[in-house]
Amino acid sequence: MEGDIKSCITAISKVVTEDGITILFQPVVSLLSRAVVGFEAFARGVDEKGETIASPGCLFNSSLPIQAQLKVEEMCLKKGFEAYKPLSEKYWDMVLFLNINCGIYSHEESKGSSPHLLAKTFNYSPRMIVFEMDAGQLKGNPPLEMIHSVRDMGYRLSVDNIVPSMDWMDFLHIIKPDFVKFDRRFYEGIENSQRIKKKVNSVARLFSYCSVLPVAKGVETEAEAIALMQSGFYLQQGYFYSDSTDDEGNKDLFKDKVNRISRSVNGDMKIKSENSREKFRDSHLLLKSTMTRLQQGGDGDMNRILEELVKKNDSVVSVYILDSSGKQRSKRLAGRASDPFGLRVMPSAVGSDHSCQDYFTYLNSGFEKTAGVRSPDALHSDGYNYLAGFYYKEGSRRGRILVLEYVDSTPDDTND
């Protein structure tokens, strides 16, 4: 090990003497906008002929003396900013993902140092620079002083090679990154597995709730790209997005690849959207017919009418009636599409107050009907939709609200 460190120090000295840092860029793609939104910069220790002077494992070895690591950090940052200049002039709205050795900023020798100090000398807009930190280096003793100074100056942060865990949820709210990146180990096999798709989609939703944009790295195939986009990972990078040529000499350009993926995903979304419209139409007719029966019947008929409704429709999650103050008047009946146990852990009893719910706010403001989406909960693990309608009973000026919750699709079969 000591010999390896000595050889690394020798190689790094040669890199410093010969100014042997070369910057390579890999695009970060948004499949929503079908465009490149930024570039990640990779530093490599090579000479003018492209021969390796210091390998990445040597160049960024955390066992090197701290002064050597600080020198490499300064060189890589400077080279990265210099190499980015022509790109920023040509594409003014592209962000630069610049890897930093965040471990060194916890040392006493680097006190007061921050990567943004060098960035300021290049006059880049802070919002177009993303300092990327490896998740492994943030464990134990994260350089919070540097992180806070970077954020306070308006620069963005990214955490690379993240592994979702309870510990990382705490870190997210301390570090507050703008992006998190996942490598292939997290999603490998997604194109052939509904289980992996659901896992990836759950993580994408989780990070979106934290106002963090997830990025999938190392994308190698079109099938992976499509499955990732369907699972909520619209930002991707990997060699798949490089222009390529097949064995017969046919070129496959970046724009062609992105357009194909977009068409494929949009085609699937249109089919699902059409199915959702049909289910909404059927549910809306069910809501109207049920309200008509409730208007004509007495209060003693409420639960019987709702029981008949849930027996006739396989897509119903639950149904219940509120009065004009938002108090629940009927039982909340679980339909065939729900887990009845869910009513044990949700407000479902007669007298429960629903006045804080969005649908009640809309209907109480004068709307006759409203619709929306529920997040996954104890009633249904994949989320569901709702329709709510306001009606008056015959001979009464007191209004009632019927809430019908339903699923608009059947669960995908697991394919592992």
Buried (B, 14 or more C-beta within 10 A) or exposed (E): EEEEBEEBBEBBBBBBEEEBBBBEBBBBBBBEEBBBBBBBBBBBBBBEEEEBBBEEEBBBBEEBEBEBBBBBBBBBBBBBBEBBEEBBEEBEEBBBBBBBBBBBBBBEEBEEBBBBEBBEEBEBEBEBBBBBBBBBBBEEEBBEBBBBBBBEBEBBBBBBBBEBEEEBEEBBEEBBBBBBBBBBEBBEEBBEBBEBBBBBBBBBBBBEEEEBBBBBBBBEEBBBBBBBBBBBBBBBBBEBBEEEEEEEEEEBEBEEBBEBBBEBBEEEEEEEEEEBEEBBEBBBEBBBEBBEBBBEBEEEEBBEBBEEBBEEBEBBBBBBBBBBEBEBBBBBBBBBBBBEEBBEEBEBEEEBEBEEBEBBEBBBEEEEBBBEEBEEBEBBEBBBBBBBBBBEBEEEEEBBBBBBBBBBEEEEEEEE
